[in-house]
Amino acid sequence: MNKFDFRYRKNLGLLLAFLLLVTMLFVVSGFLARNMTVNFVETEFNNRKVEVFDESIKPFNEFFSTKIPEVSYFQGYIDSTQASGLSSSVLRKFPFVDKIVFFDIIFTNRDSLTKGVKFNNLVISSKASYDYYLNKDNRLISERQNIDEYRSYSDEFNNMVLKLVGYLDRVTDSIRITDNEIYKVFYSVQPGKITYMNIPRISDLVAYKAMMGDENLPKSTYEQDMFVFSIDPRKIRIVNKYPSLYEDIYIKPIVDQGVIESEPYLSTELPLPGALSDYKLQFDTSQEYIQKEVNKRFFPVIGALSVLYLIMLSIGYLIYRNVMINNKLYQLQYDFINNLTHEFKTPVSVIKIAGNNIKSAESLSVKEREMYGRILDQEADKLNSLMNKLLSFAQIENKSMKFNGEYIDLKEFCERVFDAFKLKYADLKLNYSIKVHHELYADPVLLNSVFQNLIDNAYKYSPIDRKVLQVEVQQNKKNFVIIFKDQGIGIDKKEFNSIFKKFYRVKNQFNQQGSIGLGLAFCKEIAEFMGGEIKVESQLGIGTIFTLTFPLDVKKV
């Protein structure tokens, strides 16, 4: 029959295959992540331009929809001085407005007025017109137009007059001018120019219509204002919201006759609207510039992939390490079972011997019966204590133990425990001091187990001539403090971090009879389970101090 080897076997080939696969996945993932990052940045380059566009022409939109309609607030009664003030504020606030022409217009049915445009009985004429602009010193220049300059703007004047006269046919007393009609009748938008006539009152429009159709009406005159704003799109301030994407943003003519020295790596454009329509917003970026943004976004991705790669390598190492230390785990399990068996074997052997002696004896004296009864009782207590300790430890680790807390009178509790130990260890000099004002909220059974372990250790690890234990129970503003101070053999400082670990055994002449190393670990788990902590101080050959600290229950206080 073939024999099977059930030991863990090392398979270095499988481990190397795993490492190779993980490395290949890392390289491929890095390559794909790089390409995806490049595509994402290029997509953003094309998509984010709309936000830059909106932010850059926001002042123009404000000028068009908010500032220009302010002209209508004056109801046609703007003189040259008011026009000068209005133009100054516009020219200074909106640098893309290059020049403003102001027309002071009259609507009349007087026959004596020969200059202007006549529609039946209605004559529309410009009394005067002025140019406003800023010189190199940023000073406002105001000039009245001569006849030649007036003629250069006669098309704008005639166009606005024709639109208004055409609109008069639809005017009634109950008409309401819609926003759409405002933009069609009182605005004229051409590349580089915006013409605006102030919006008359409905009553004025009705009067214009009447004057145009009825020659018998009394002679009257109405005033209107018209502005022509010359726009230079190149003076619009560009707001680059994404400097990491766009290296250069500028405004250029739609039809650009310039010679391009070199094509940019990425380029896109957006046409400008309305009076800016002869120009477009151009976005250019070189390869070196956009590469910085790609790297900026790619580095966190490759960093995350590197972390995952290292995690996978760590997992591979841990798997290999687990195989390598498996034999040590088997050895630890064997030592635990061996020590546990020895702990059970000693009291079981004593019980068996005592039982055999009782069984084989023809008669027992009172002394012998008391002796065997005491032996059986002591050894049974050892077994019971060991089993309870193992069970409690397992329950705490599995979080299945319930905390049966109650308020404990420490003076009464300590005296009861210490009286029992004075009977158990007649040669132990146990002194105690209790100075508390309140009751401790804890599980009395678990607290008793901690006391038993610490007192047992103090007795077990003390020479015959120094079996002394001083216990002090104190209370401060926040905690109860319980101090166990013995004069035993002491503990090396190197072992302070280990003595509270499970199955750890201090090697000395007092610990050669077998121990599973659960005593102090049990004390630590119990103390922390009840919300406290345990600390140790010790000097070799002088003694050890264990300090228990439990919180003061403020609800009780």
Salt bridges, closest charged atoms under 4 A:
ASP5 OD2 - ARG7 NH2 3.07
GLU44 OE2 - ARG48 NH2 3.27
GLU44 OE1 - ARG297 NH2 2.65
GLU51 OE2 - ARG48 NH1 2.68
GLU51 OE1 - LYS241 NZ 3.75
GLU55 OE1 - LYS58 NZ 3.48
GLU62 OE2 - LYS93 NZ 3.12
GLU70 OE1 - LYS67 NZ 3.19
ASP98 OD1 - LYS235 NZ 2.65
ASP104 OD2 - LYS127 NZ 3.61
ASP131 OD2 - LYS99 NZ 3.41
GLU156 OE2 - LYS193 NZ 3.05
ASP204 OD2 - ARG201 NE 3.32
GLU223 OE2 - LYS127 NZ 3.28
ASP232 OD1 - ARG234 NE 3.13
ASP256 OD2 - LYS252 NZ 3.25
GLU269 OE1 - LYS280 NZ 2.84
GLU293 OE2 - ARG297 NE 2.52
GLU379 OE2 - LYS382 NZ 3.58
GLU397 OE2 - LYS502 NZ 2.69
GLU439 OE1 - LYS556 NZ 3.97
ASP456 OD1 - LYS424 NZ 3.58
GLU528 OE2 - LYS524 NZ 2.68
GLU533 OE2 - LYS535 NZ 3.96
